[in-house]
């Protein structure tokens, strides 16, 4: 997602720098959306306050790959959500 899209829809974005570790180069982008008024089932999840996504792009000797992971959270700040995802 580009910055303009995130701004238009109120999506918080955090881009982490490129990390070189374990024989790979990895870049992570975290996204968090907290305007859940549209989600009819939100009351079924205790303390649900955001839906997030992590996009991990990796470059290894075997090639490139991108992985998308989604999560729900009670957090409303993308920085805190990113820390929680990394610690999980």
PDB file of N, CA, C and O in Angstrom:
ATOM      1  N   UNK A   1       0.842  -1.171   0.000  1.00  0.00           N
ATOM      2  CA  UNK A   1       0.000   0.000   0.000  1.00  0.00           C
ATOM      3  C   UNK A   1       0.887   1.234   0.000  1.00  0.00           C
ATOM      4  O   UNK A   1       1.888   1.303   0.713  1.00  0.00           O
ATOM      5  N   UNK A   2       0.507   2.180  -0.794  1.00  0.00           N
ATOM      6  CA  UNK A   2       1.304   3.395  -0.826  1.00  0.00           C
ATOM      7  C   UNK A   2       0.799   4.395   0.215  1.00  0.00           C
ATOM      8  O   UNK A   2      -0.273   4.221   0.795  1.00  0.00           O
ATOM      9  N   UNK A   3       1.580   5.426   0.436  1.00  0.00           N
ATOM     10  CA  UNK A   3       1.272   6.427   1.463  1.00  0.00           C
ATOM     11  C   UNK A   3      -0.062   7.121   1.205  1.00  0.00           C
ATOM     12  O   UNK A   3      -0.816   7.391   2.139  1.00  0.00           O
ATOM     13  N   UNK A   4      -0.348   7.407  -0.053  1.00  0.00           N
ATOM     14  CA  UNK A   4      -1.589   8.103  -0.402  1.00  0.00           C
ATOM     15  C   UNK A   4      -2.811   7.252  -0.038  1.00  0.00           C
ATOM     16  O   UNK A   4      -3.797   7.769   0.487  1.00  0.00           O
ATOM     17  N   UNK A   5      -2.741   5.956  -0.315  1.00  0.00           N
ATOM     18  CA  UNK A   5      -3.830   5.041   0.020  1.00  0.00           C
ATOM     19  C   UNK A   5      -4.031   4.997   1.537  1.00  0.00           C
ATOM     20  O   UNK A   5      -5.159   5.083   2.021  1.00  0.00           O
ATOM     21  N   UNK A   6      -2.941   4.865   2.276  1.00  0.00           N
ATOM     22  CA  UNK A   6      -3.020   4.812   3.733  1.00  0.00           C
ATOM     23  C   UNK A   6      -3.630   6.090   4.297  1.00  0.00           C
ATOM     24  O   UNK A   6      -4.468   6.046   5.197  1.00  0.00           O
ATOM     25  N   UNK A   7      -3.204   7.216   3.762  1.00  0.00           N
ATOM     26  CA  UNK A   7      -3.729   8.495   4.220  1.00  0.00           C
ATOM     27  C   UNK A   7      -5.219   8.620   3.910  1.00  0.00           C
ATOM     28  O   UNK A   7      -5.993   9.089   4.746  1.00  0.00           O
ATOM     29  N   UNK A   8      -5.615   8.208   2.728  1.00  0.00           N
ATOM     30  CA  UNK A   8      -7.011   8.315   2.306  1.00  0.00           C
ATOM     31  C   UNK A   8      -7.940   7.493   3.201  1.00  0.00           C
ATOM     32  O   UNK A   8      -9.056   7.924   3.489  1.00  0.00           O
ATOM     33  N   UNK A   9      -7.495   6.323   3.641  1.00  0.00           N
ATOM     34  CA  UNK A   9      -8.346   5.425   4.420  1.00  0.00           C
ATOM     35  C   UNK A   9      -8.000   5.389   5.903  1.00  0.00           C
ATOM     36  O   UNK A   9      -8.552   4.571   6.640  1.00  0.00           O
ATOM     37  N   UNK A  10      -7.100   6.254   6.357  1.00  0.00           N
ATOM     38  CA  UNK A  10      -6.779   6.333   7.772  1.00  0.00           C
ATOM     39  C   UNK A  10      -6.028   5.119   8.297  1.00  0.00           C
ATOM     40  O   UNK A  10      -6.225   4.703   9.439  1.00  0.00           O
ATOM     41  N   UNK A  11      -5.174   4.560   7.467  1.00  0.00           N
ATOM     42  CA  UNK A  11      -4.387   3.390   7.856  1.00  0.00           C
ATOM     43  C   UNK A  11      -3.019   3.866   8.333  1.00  0.00           C
ATOM     44  O   UNK A  11      -2.320   4.591   7.625  1.00  0.00           O
ATOM     45  N   UNK A  12      -2.649   3.453   9.533  1.00  0.00           N
ATOM     46  CA  UNK A  12      -1.324   3.785  10.049  1.00  0.00           C
ATOM     47  C   UNK A  12      -0.297   2.852   9.407  1.00  0.00           C
ATOM     48  O   UNK A  12      -0.564   1.664   9.224  1.00  0.00           O
ATOM     49  N   UNK A  13       0.866   3.385   9.068  1.00  0.00           N
ATOM     50  CA  UNK A  13       1.910   2.581   8.442  1.00  0.00           C
ATOM     51  C   UNK A  13       3.238   2.830   9.142  1.00  0.00           C
ATOM     52  O   UNK A  13       3.578   3.961   9.486  1.00  0.00           O
ATOM     53  N   UNK A  14       3.973   1.752   9.342  1.00  0.00           N
ATOM     54  CA  UNK A  14       5.323   1.831   9.886  1.00  0.00           C
ATOM     55  C   UNK A  14       6.220   0.979   9.012  1.00  0.00           C
ATOM     56  O   UNK A  14       5.997  -0.223   8.869  1.00  0.00           O
ATOM     57  N   UNK A  15       7.231   1.595   8.430  1.00  0.00           N
ATOM     58  CA  UNK A  15       8.205   0.860   7.622  1.00  0.00           C
ATOM     59  C   UNK A  15       9.462   0.683   8.449  1.00  0.00           C
ATOM     60  O   UNK A  15      10.061   1.650   8.918  1.00  0.00           O
ATOM     61  N   UNK A  16       9.848  -0.564   8.617  1.00  0.00           N
ATOM     62  CA  UNK A  16      11.080  -0.852   9.340  1.00  0.00           C
ATOM     63  C   UNK A  16      12.217  -0.919   8.341  1.00  0.00           C
ATOM     64  O   UNK A  16      12.034  -1.347   7.202  1.00  0.00           O
ATOM     65  N   UNK A  17      13.367  -0.499   8.768  1.00  0.00           N
ATOM     66  CA  UNK A  17      14.535  -0.509   7.903  1.00  0.00           C
ATOM     67  C   UNK A  17      14.894  -1.917   7.462  1.00  0.00           C
ATOM     68  O   UNK A  17      14.370  -2.904   7.979  1.00  0.00           O
ATOM     69  N   UNK A  18      15.766  -1.984   6.532  1.00  0.00           N
ATOM     70  CA  UNK A  18      16.218  -3.269   6.007  1.00  0.00           C
ATOM     71  C   UNK A  18      17.124  -3.923   7.039  1.00  0.00           C
ATOM     72  O   UNK A  18      18.052  -3.298   7.552  1.00  0.00           O
ATOM     73  N   UNK A  19      16.846  -5.190   7.337  1.00  0.00           N
ATOM     74  CA  UNK A  19      17.652  -5.948   8.288  1.00  0.00           C
ATOM     75  C   UNK A  19      18.426  -7.025   7.548  1.00  0.00           C
ATOM     76  O   UNK A  19      17.883  -7.709   6.680  1.00  0.00           O
ATOM     77  N   UNK A  20      19.668  -7.168   7.890  1.00  0.00           N
ATOM     78  CA  UNK A  20      20.493  -8.228   7.322  1.00  0.00           C
ATOM     79  C   UNK A  20      20.818  -9.191   8.453  1.00  0.00           C
ATOM     80  O   UNK A  20      21.508  -8.836   9.408  1.00  0.00           O
ATOM     81  N   UNK A  21      20.310 -10.424   8.333  1.00  0.00           N
ATOM     82  CA  UNK A  21      20.509 -11.398   9.399  1.00  0.00           C
ATOM     83  C   UNK A  21      20.220 -12.795   8.879  1.00  0.00           C
ATOM     84  O   UNK A  21      19.380 -12.970   7.996  1.00  0.00           O
ATOM     85  N   UNK A  22      20.903 -13.780   9.413  1.00  0.00           N
ATOM     86  CA  UNK A  22      20.673 -15.189   9.086  1.00  0.00           C
ATOM     87  C   UNK A  22      20.734 -15.461   7.576  1.00  0.00           C
ATOM     88  O   UNK A  22      19.974 -16.283   7.064  1.00  0.00           O
ATOM     89  N   UNK A  23      21.618 -14.785   6.878  1.00  0.00           N
ATOM     90  CA  UNK A  23      21.790 -15.030   5.455  1.00  0.00           C
ATOM     91  C   UNK A  23      20.696 -14.472   4.580  1.00  0.00           C
ATOM     92  O   UNK A  23      20.546 -14.901   3.436  1.00  0.00           O
ATOM     93  N   UNK A  24      19.925 -13.524   5.088  1.00  0.00           N
ATOM     94  CA  UNK A  24      18.851 -12.933   4.292  1.00  0.00           C
ATOM     95  C   UNK A  24      18.772 -11.442   4.556  1.00  0.00           C
ATOM     96  O   UNK A  24      19.253 -10.940   5.572  1.00  0.00           O
ATOM     97  N   UNK A  25      18.165 -10.765   3.633  1.00  0.00           N
ATOM     98  CA  UNK A  25      17.870  -9.335   3.779  1.00  0.00           C
ATOM     99  C   UNK A  25      16.352  -9.236   3.875  1.00  0.00           C
ATOM    100  O   UNK A  25      15.632  -9.760   3.025  1.00  0.00           O
ATOM    101  N   UNK A  26      15.874  -8.561   4.912  1.00  0.00           N
ATOM    102  CA  UNK A  26      14.432  -8.520   5.143  1.00  0.00           C
ATOM    103  C   UNK A  26      13.971  -7.096   5.434  1.00  0.00           C
ATOM    104  O   UNK A  26      14.647  -6.330   6.120  1.00  0.00           O
ATOM    105  N   UNK A  27      12.803  -6.765   4.893  1.00  0.00           N
ATOM    106  CA  UNK A  27      12.162  -5.474   5.126  1.00  0.00           C
ATOM    107  C   UNK A  27      10.731  -5.746   5.566  1.00  0.00           C
ATOM    108  O   UNK A  27      10.036  -6.565   4.966  1.00  0.00           O
ATOM    109  N   UNK A  28      10.296  -5.060   6.612  1.00  0.00           N
ATOM    110  CA  UNK A  28       8.929  -5.250   7.100  1.00  0.00           C
ATOM    111  C   UNK A  28       8.177  -3.928   7.081  1.00  0.00           C
ATOM    112  O   UNK A  28       8.709  -2.879   7.443  1.00  0.00           O
ATOM    113  N   UNK A  29       6.937  -4.009   6.651  1.00  0.00           N
ATOM    114  CA  UNK A  29       6.003  -2.882   6.713  1.00  0.00           C
ATOM    115  C   UNK A  29       4.813  -3.320   7.550  1.00  0.00           C
ATOM    116  O   UNK A  29       4.240  -4.387   7.325  1.00  0.00           O
ATOM    117  N   UNK A  30       4.449  -2.491   8.512  1.00  0.00           N
ATOM    118  CA  UNK A  30       3.317  -2.772   9.386  1.00  0.00           C
ATOM    119  C   UNK A  30       2.203  -1.790   9.074  1.00  0.00           C
ATOM    120  O   UNK A  30       2.450  -0.603   8.862  1.00  0.00           O
ATOM    121  N   UNK A  31       0.979  -2.289   9.048  1.00  0.00           N
ATOM    122  CA  UNK A  31      -0.195  -1.468   8.789  1.00  0.00           C
ATOM    123  C   UNK A  31      -1.214  -1.729   9.885  1.00  0.00           C
ATOM    124  O   UNK A  31      -1.372  -2.867  10.327  1.00  0.00           O
ATOM    125  N   UNK A  32      -1.909  -0.681  10.331  1.00  0.00           N
ATOM    126  CA  UNK A  32      -2.922  -0.833  11.370  1.00  0.00           C
ATOM    127  C   UNK A  32      -4.111   0.053  11.038  1.00  0.00           C
ATOM    128  O   UNK A  32      -3.968   1.248  10.778  1.00  0.00           O
ATOM    129  N   UNK A  33      -5.286  -0.562  11.054  1.00  0.00           N
ATOM    130  CA  UNK A  33      -6.535   0.143  10.771  1.00  0.00           C
ATOM    131  C   UNK A  33      -7.405   0.060  12.012  1.00  0.00           C
ATOM    132  O   UNK A  33      -7.712  -1.035  12.484  1.00  0.00           O
ATOM    133  N   UNK A  34      -7.806   1.208  12.546  1.00  0.00           N
ATOM    134  CA  UNK A  34      -8.538   1.223  13.809  1.00  0.00           C
ATOM    135  C   UNK A  34      -9.980   1.722  13.694  1.00  0.00           C
ATOM    136  O   UNK A  34     -10.698   1.727  14.693  1.00  0.00           O
ATOM    137  N   UNK A  35     -10.417   2.134  12.524  1.00  0.00           N
ATOM    138  CA  UNK A  35     -11.798   2.589  12.346  1.00  0.00           C
ATOM    139  C   UNK A  35     -12.664   1.368  12.014  1.00  0.00           C
ATOM    140  O   UNK A  35     -12.883   1.049  10.846  1.00  0.00           O
ATOM    141  N   UNK A  36     -13.147   0.702  13.048  1.00  0.00           N
ATOM    142  CA  UNK A  36     -13.867  -0.565  12.858  1.00  0.00           C
ATOM    143  C   UNK A  36     -15.383  -0.417  12.957  1.00  0.00           C
ATOM    144  O   UNK A  36     -16.082  -1.400  13.202  1.00  0.00           O
ATOM    145  N   UNK A  37     -15.892   0.783  12.773  1.00  0.00           N
ATOM    146  CA  UNK A  37     -17.337   1.011  12.853  1.00  0.00           C
ATOM    147  C   UNK A  37     -18.113   0.139  11.870  1.00  0.00           C
ATOM    148  O   UNK A  37     -19.247  -0.244  12.154  1.00  0.00           O
ATOM    149  N   UNK A  38     -17.536  -0.172  10.747  1.00  0.00           N
ATOM    150  CA  UNK A  38     -18.169  -0.952   9.686  1.00  0.00           C
ATOM    151  C   UNK A  38     -18.267  -2.442  10.025  1.00  0.00           C
ATOM    152  O   UNK A  38     -19.048  -3.160   9.401  1.00  0.00           O
ATOM    153  N   UNK A  39     -17.495  -2.914  10.996  1.00  0.00           N
ATOM    154  CA  UNK A  39     -17.403  -4.345  11.288  1.00  0.00           C
ATOM    155  C   UNK A  39     -18.508  -4.767  12.260  1.00  0.00           C
ATOM    156  O   UNK A  39     -18.417  -4.517  13.462  1.00  0.00           O
ATOM    157  N   UNK A  40     -19.537  -5.401  11.735  1.00  0.00           N
ATOM    158  CA  UNK A  40     -20.696  -5.778  12.540  1.00  0.00           C
ATOM    159  C   UNK A  40     -20.332  -6.732  13.677  1.00  0.00           C
ATOM    160  O   UNK A  40     -20.946  -6.679  14.742  1.00  0.00           O
ATOM    161  N   UNK A  41     -19.354  -7.593  13.471  1.00  0.00           N
ATOM    162  CA  UNK A  41     -19.002  -8.615  14.462  1.00  0.00           C
ATOM    163  C   UNK A  41     -17.998  -8.128  15.508  1.00  0.00           C
ATOM    164  O   UNK A  41     -17.545  -8.924  16.331  1.00  0.00           O
ATOM    165  N   UNK A  42     -17.646  -6.857  15.495  1.00  0.00           N
ATOM    166  CA  UNK A  42     -16.579  -6.367  16.375  1.00  0.00           C
ATOM    167  C   UNK A  42     -16.894  -6.575  17.855  1.00  0.00           C
ATOM    168  O   UNK A  42     -15.976  -6.768  18.652  1.00  0.00           O
ATOM    169  N   UNK A  43     -18.149  -6.541  18.231  1.00  0.00           N
ATOM    170  CA  UNK A  43     -18.501  -6.708  19.635  1.00  0.00           C
ATOM    171  C   UNK A  43     -18.307  -8.145  20.113  1.00  0.00           C
ATOM    172  O   UNK A  43     -18.333  -8.403  21.316  1.00  0.00           O
ATOM    173  N   UNK A  44     -18.115  -9.070  19.199  1.00  0.00           N
ATOM    174  CA  UNK A  44     -17.853 -10.462  19.556  1.00  0.00           C
ATOM    175  C   UNK A  44     -16.414 -10.706  19.978  1.00  0.00           C
ATOM    176  O   UNK A  44     -16.087 -11.790  20.460  1.00  0.00           O
ATOM    177  N   UNK A  45     -15.551  -9.716  19.804  1.00  0.00           N
ATOM    178  CA  UNK A  45     -14.138  -9.820  20.169  1.00  0.00           C
ATOM    179  C   UNK A  45     -13.869  -8.829  21.294  1.00  0.00           C
ATOM    180  O   UNK A  45     -13.944  -7.619  21.081  1.00  0.00           O
ATOM    181  N   UNK A  46     -13.562  -9.315  22.465  1.00  0.00           N
ATOM    182  CA  UNK A  46     -13.305  -8.456  23.604  1.00  0.00           C
ATOM    183  C   UNK A  46     -12.110  -7.545  23.317  1.00  0.00           C
ATOM    184  O   UNK A  46     -11.042  -8.016  22.927  1.00  0.00           O
ATOM    185  N   UNK A  47     -12.296  -6.249  23.512  1.00  0.00           N
ATOM    186  CA  UNK A  47     -11.248  -5.231  23.349  1.00  0.00           C
ATOM    187  C   UNK A  47     -10.686  -5.113  21.930  1.00  0.00           C
ATOM    188  O   UNK A  47      -9.577  -4.610  21.752  1.00  0.00           O
ATOM    189  N   UNK A  48     -11.423  -5.563  20.930  1.00  0.00           N
ATOM    190  CA  UNK A  48     -10.943  -5.411  19.555  1.00  0.00           C
ATOM    191  C   UNK A  48     -10.940  -3.934  19.187  1.00  0.00           C
ATOM    192  O   UNK A  48     -11.971  -3.264  19.240  1.00  0.00           O
ATOM    193  N   UNK A  49      -9.753  -3.433  18.809  1.00  0.00           N
ATOM    194  CA  UNK A  49      -9.625  -2.022  18.456  1.00  0.00           C
ATOM    195  C   UNK A  49      -8.898  -1.806  17.141  1.00  0.00           C
ATOM    196  O   UNK A  49      -8.844  -0.682  16.642  1.00  0.00           O
ATOM    197  N   UNK A  50      -8.330  -2.879  16.565  1.00  0.00           N
ATOM    198  CA  UNK A  50      -7.625  -2.696  15.315  1.00  0.00           C
ATOM    199  C   UNK A  50      -7.415  -3.990  14.552  1.00  0.00           C
ATOM    200  O   UNK A  50      -7.385  -5.077  15.130  1.00  0.00           O
ATOM    201  N   UNK A  51      -7.272  -3.852  13.253  1.00  0.00           N
ATOM    202  CA  UNK A  51      -6.922  -4.954  12.360  1.00  0.00           C
ATOM    203  C   UNK A  51      -5.626  -4.548  11.679  1.00  0.00           C
ATOM    204  O   UNK A  51      -5.500  -3.439  11.159  1.00  0.00           O
ATOM    205  N   UNK A  52      -4.670  -5.456  11.690  1.00  0.00           N
ATOM    206  CA  UNK A  52      -3.364  -5.109  11.155  1.00  0.00           C
ATOM    207  C   UNK A  52      -2.838  -6.102  10.147  1.00  0.00           C
ATOM    208  O   UNK A  52      -3.374  -7.198   9.980  1.00  0.00           O
ATOM    209  N   UNK A  53      -1.775  -5.695   9.480  1.00  0.00           N
ATOM    210  CA  UNK A  53      -1.102  -6.536   8.502  1.00  0.00           C
ATOM    211  C   UNK A  53       0.395  -6.254   8.564  1.00  0.00           C
ATOM    212  O   UNK A  53       0.825  -5.119   8.773  1.00  0.00           O
ATOM    213  N   UNK A  54       1.171  -7.307   8.379  1.00  0.00           N
ATOM    214  CA  UNK A  54       2.621  -7.180   8.255  1.00  0.00           C
ATOM    215  C   UNK A  54       2.997  -7.710   6.882  1.00  0.00           C
ATOM    216  O   UNK A  54       2.617  -8.820   6.510  1.00  0.00           O
ATOM    217  N   UNK A  55       3.742  -6.917   6.138  1.00  0.00           N
ATOM    218  CA  UNK A  55       4.275  -7.383   4.854  1.00  0.00           C
ATOM    219  C   UNK A  55       5.780  -7.548   5.025  1.00  0.00           C
ATOM    220  O   UNK A  55       6.502  -6.577   5.252  1.00  0.00           O
ATOM    221  N   UNK A  56       6.244  -8.797   4.912  1.00  0.00           N
ATOM    222  CA  UNK A  56       7.665  -9.101   5.034  1.00  0.00           C
ATOM    223  C   UNK A  56       8.210  -9.466   3.663  1.00  0.00           C
ATOM    224  O   UNK A  56       7.735 -10.407   3.027  1.00  0.00           O
ATOM    225  N   UNK A  57       9.201  -8.724   3.216  1.00  0.00           N
ATOM    226  CA  UNK A  57       9.861  -9.010   1.941  1.00  0.00           C
ATOM    227  C   UNK A  57      11.260  -9.509   2.253  1.00  0.00           C
ATOM    228  O   UNK A  57      12.022  -8.851   2.961  1.00  0.00           O
ATOM    229  N   UNK A  58      11.596 -10.684   1.717  1.00  0.00           N
ATOM    230  CA  UNK A  58      12.894 -11.298   2.003  1.00  0.00           C
ATOM    231  C   UNK A  58      13.655 -11.561   0.716  1.00  0.00           C
ATOM    232  O   UNK A  58      13.088 -11.918  -0.316  1.00  0.00           O
ATOM    233  N   UNK A  59      14.954 -11.372   0.821  1.00  0.00           N
ATOM    234  CA  UNK A  59      15.853 -11.703  -0.273  1.00  0.00           C
ATOM    235  C   UNK A  59      16.903 -12.655   0.288  1.00  0.00           C
ATOM    236  O   UNK A  59      17.650 -12.309   1.203  1.00  0.00           O
ATOM    237  N   UNK A  60      16.944 -13.862  -0.278  1.00  0.00           N
ATOM    238  CA  UNK A  60      17.930 -14.857   0.133  1.00  0.00           C
ATOM    239  C   UNK A  60      18.687 -15.321  -1.099  1.00  0.00           C
ATOM    240  O   UNK A  60      18.424 -14.862  -2.210  1.00  0.00           O
ATOM    241  N   UNK A  61      19.620 -16.224  -0.896  1.00  0.00           N
ATOM    242  CA  UNK A  61      20.368 -16.758  -2.035  1.00  0.00           C
ATOM    243  C   UNK A  61      19.461 -17.542  -2.981  1.00  0.00           C
ATOM    244  O   UNK A  61      19.801 -17.750  -4.146  1.00  0.00           O
ATOM    245  N   UNK A  62      18.291 -17.980  -2.469  1.00  0.00           N
ATOM    246  CA  UNK A  62      17.349 -18.744  -3.274  1.00  0.00           C
ATOM    247  C   UNK A  62      16.338 -17.872  -4.014  1.00  0.00           C
ATOM    248  O   UNK A  62      15.569 -18.374  -4.833  1.00  0.00           O
ATOM    249  N   UNK A  63      16.334 -16.568  -3.730  1.00  0.00           N
ATOM    250  CA  UNK A  63      15.409 -15.677  -4.430  1.00  0.00           C
ATOM    251  C   UNK A  63      14.668 -14.755  -3.490  1.00  0.00           C
ATOM    252  O   UNK A  63      15.023 -14.605  -2.321  1.00  0.00           O
ATOM    253  N   UNK A  64      13.630 -14.142  -4.027  1.00  0.00           N
ATOM    254  CA  UNK A  64      12.814 -13.192  -3.276  1.00  0.00           C
ATOM    255  C   UNK A  64      11.494 -13.816  -2.883  1.00  0.00           C
ATOM    256  O   UNK A  64      10.968 -14.678  -3.588  1.00  0.00           O
ATOM    257  N   UNK A  65      10.953 -13.372  -1.741  1.00  0.00           N
ATOM    258  CA  UNK A  65       9.625 -13.805  -1.329  1.00  0.00           C
ATOM    259  C   UNK A  65       8.962 -12.692  -0.532  1.00  0.00           C
ATOM    260  O   UNK A  65       9.630 -11.875   0.101  1.00  0.00           O
ATOM    261  N   UNK A  66       7.658 -12.676  -0.575  1.00  0.00           N
ATOM    262  CA  UNK A  66       6.871 -11.721   0.199  1.00  0.00           C
ATOM    263  C   UNK A  66       5.799 -12.499   0.931  1.00  0.00           C
ATOM    264  O   UNK A  66       5.142 -13.371   0.362  1.00  0.00           O
ATOM    265  N   UNK A  67       5.633 -12.169   2.203  1.00  0.00           N
ATOM    266  CA  UNK A  67       4.639 -12.839   3.039  1.00  0.00           C
ATOM    267  C   UNK A  67       3.756 -11.775   3.677  1.00  0.00           C
ATOM    268  O   UNK A  67       4.246 -10.755   4.161  1.00  0.00           O
ATOM    269  N   UNK A  68       2.450 -12.022   3.672  1.00  0.00           N
ATOM    270  CA  UNK A  68       1.491 -11.145   4.332  1.00  0.00           C
ATOM    271  C   UNK A  68       0.909 -11.894   5.518  1.00  0.00           C
ATOM    272  O   UNK A  68       0.458 -13.032   5.388  1.00  0.00           O
ATOM    273  N   UNK A  69       0.924 -11.242   6.679  1.00  0.00           N
ATOM    274  CA  UNK A  69       0.324 -11.828   7.877  1.00  0.00           C
ATOM    275  C   UNK A  69      -0.659 -10.806   8.442  1.00  0.00           C
ATOM    276  O   UNK A  69      -0.376  -9.609   8.470  1.00  0.00           O
ATOM    277  N   UNK A  70      -1.797 -11.285   8.882  1.00  0.00           N
ATOM    278  CA  UNK A  70      -2.843 -10.420   9.403  1.00  0.00           C
ATOM    279  C   UNK A  70      -3.039 -10.705  10.886  1.00  0.00           C
ATOM    280  O   UNK A  70      -2.785 -11.812  11.359  1.00  0.00           O
ATOM    281  N   UNK A  71      -3.496  -9.686  11.611  1.00  0.00           N
ATOM    282  CA  UNK A  71      -3.737  -9.868  13.036  1.00  0.00           C
ATOM    283  C   UNK A  71      -4.832  -8.916  13.510  1.00  0.00           C
ATOM    284  O   UNK A  71      -5.113  -7.897  12.879  1.00  0.00           O
ATOM    285  N   UNK A  72      -5.439  -9.278  14.639  1.00  0.00           N
ATOM    286  CA  UNK A  72      -6.374  -8.382  15.316  1.00  0.00           C
ATOM    287  C   UNK A  72      -5.703  -7.973  16.625  1.00  0.00           C
ATOM    288  O   UNK A  72      -4.864  -8.699  17.158  1.00  0.00           O
ATOM    289  N   UNK A  73      -6.078  -6.815  17.128  1.00  0.00           N
ATOM    290  CA  UNK A  73      -5.386  -6.303  18.308  1.00  0.00           C
ATOM    291  C   UNK A  73      -6.265  -5.355  19.112  1.00  0.00           C
ATOM    292  O   UNK A  73      -7.238  -4.795  18.607  1.00  0.00           O
ATOM    293  N   UNK A  74      -5.895  -5.193  20.369  1.00  0.00           N
ATOM    294  CA  UNK A  74      -6.522  -4.175  21.214  1.00  0.00           C
ATOM    295  C   UNK A  74      -5.714  -2.881  21.169  1.00  0.00           C
ATOM    296  O   UNK A  74      -6.125  -1.875  21.747  1.00  0.00           O
ATOM    297  N   UNK A  75      -4.589  -2.899  20.499  1.00  0.00           N
ATOM    298  CA  UNK A  75      -3.720  -1.726  20.402  1.00  0.00           C
ATOM    299  C   UNK A  75      -4.197  -0.778  19.310  1.00  0.00           C
ATOM    300  O   UNK A  75      -4.800  -1.201  18.324  1.00  0.00           O
ATOM    301  N   UNK A  76      -3.921   0.502  19.496  1.00  0.00           N
ATOM    302  CA  UNK A  76      -4.357   1.505  18.519  1.00  0.00           C
ATOM    303  C   UNK A  76      -3.194   2.290  17.924  1.00  0.00           C
ATOM    304  O   UNK A  76      -3.408   3.239  17.169  1.00  0.00           O
ATOM    305  N   UNK A  77      -1.980   1.906  18.254  1.00  0.00           N
ATOM    306  CA  UNK A  77      -0.791   2.584  17.745  1.00  0.00           C
ATOM    307  C   UNK A  77       0.056   1.581  16.960  1.00  0.00           C
ATOM    308  O   UNK A  77       0.400   0.519  17.480  1.00  0.00           O
ATOM    309  N   UNK A  78       0.386   1.907  15.733  1.00  0.00           N
ATOM    310  CA  UNK A  78       1.114   0.985  14.867  1.00  0.00           C
ATOM    311  C   UNK A  78       2.497   0.638  15.429  1.00  0.00           C
ATOM    312  O   UNK A  78       2.981  -0.475  15.221  1.00  0.00           O
ATOM    313  N   UNK A  79       3.136   1.571  16.134  1.00  0.00           N
ATOM    314  CA  UNK A  79       4.443   1.286  16.723  1.00  0.00           C
ATOM    315  C   UNK A  79       4.349   0.206  17.793  1.00  0.00           C
ATOM    316  O   UNK A  79       5.162  -0.718  17.823  1.00  0.00           O
ATOM    317  N   UNK A  80       3.361   0.322  18.666  1.00  0.00           N
ATOM    318  CA  UNK A  80       3.164  -0.682  19.713  1.00  0.00           C
ATOM    319  C   UNK A  80       2.732  -2.019  19.120  1.00  0.00           C
ATOM    320  O   UNK A  80       3.162  -3.076  19.581  1.00  0.00           O
ATOM    321  N   UNK A  81       1.883  -1.970  18.101  1.00  0.00           N
ATOM    322  CA  UNK A  81       1.444  -3.204  17.450  1.00  0.00           C
ATOM    323  C   UNK A  81       2.620  -3.920  16.794  1.00  0.00           C
ATOM    324  O   UNK A  81       2.722  -5.144  16.865  1.00  0.00           O
ATOM    325  N   UNK A  82       3.507  -3.162  16.160  1.00  0.00           N
ATOM    326  CA  UNK A  82       4.690  -3.757  15.522  1.00  0.00           C
ATOM    327  C   UNK A  82       5.570  -4.449  16.561  1.00  0.00           C
ATOM    328  O   UNK A  82       6.057  -5.555  16.329  1.00  0.00           O
ATOM    329  N   UNK A  83       5.769  -3.802  17.696  1.00  0.00           N
ATOM    330  CA  UNK A  83       6.573  -4.410  18.770  1.00  0.00           C
ATOM    331  C   UNK A  83       5.923  -5.690  19.266  1.00  0.00           C
ATOM    332  O   UNK A  83       6.610  -6.683  19.507  1.00  0.00           O
ATOM    333  N   UNK A  84       4.610  -5.676  19.421  1.00  0.00           N
ATOM    334  CA  UNK A  84       3.891  -6.853  19.902  1.00  0.00           C
ATOM    335  C   UNK A  84       3.998  -8.011  18.902  1.00  0.00           C
ATOM    336  O   UNK A  84       4.194  -9.160  19.298  1.00  0.00           O
ATOM    337  N   UNK A  85       3.871  -7.708  17.628  1.00  0.00           N
ATOM    338  CA  UNK A  85       3.979  -8.739  16.598  1.00  0.00           C
ATOM    339  C   UNK A  85       5.372  -9.338  16.588  1.00  0.00           C
ATOM    340  O   UNK A  85       5.517 -10.556  16.490  1.00  0.00           O
ATOM    341  N   UNK A  86       6.391  -8.515  16.686  1.00  0.00           N
ATOM    342  CA  UNK A  86       7.770  -8.998  16.677  1.00  0.00           C
ATOM    343  C   UNK A  86       8.067  -9.853  17.915  1.00  0.00           C
ATOM    344  O   UNK A  86       8.858 -10.793  17.848  1.00  0.00           O
ATOM    345  N   UNK A  87       7.430  -9.521  19.042  1.00  0.00           N
ATOM    346  CA  UNK A  87       7.677 -10.256  20.284  1.00  0.00           C
ATOM    347  C   UNK A  87       6.873 -11.552  20.367  1.00  0.00           C
ATOM    348  O   UNK A  87       7.177 -12.421  21.183  1.00  0.00           O
ATOM    349  N   UNK A  88       5.856 -11.680  19.528  1.00  0.00           N
ATOM    350  CA  UNK A  88       4.962 -12.839  19.610  1.00  0.00           C
ATOM    351  C   UNK A  88       5.659 -14.119  19.187  1.00  0.00           C
ATOM    352  O   UNK A  88       5.048 -15.187  19.198  1.00  0.00           O
TER     353      UNK A  88
END
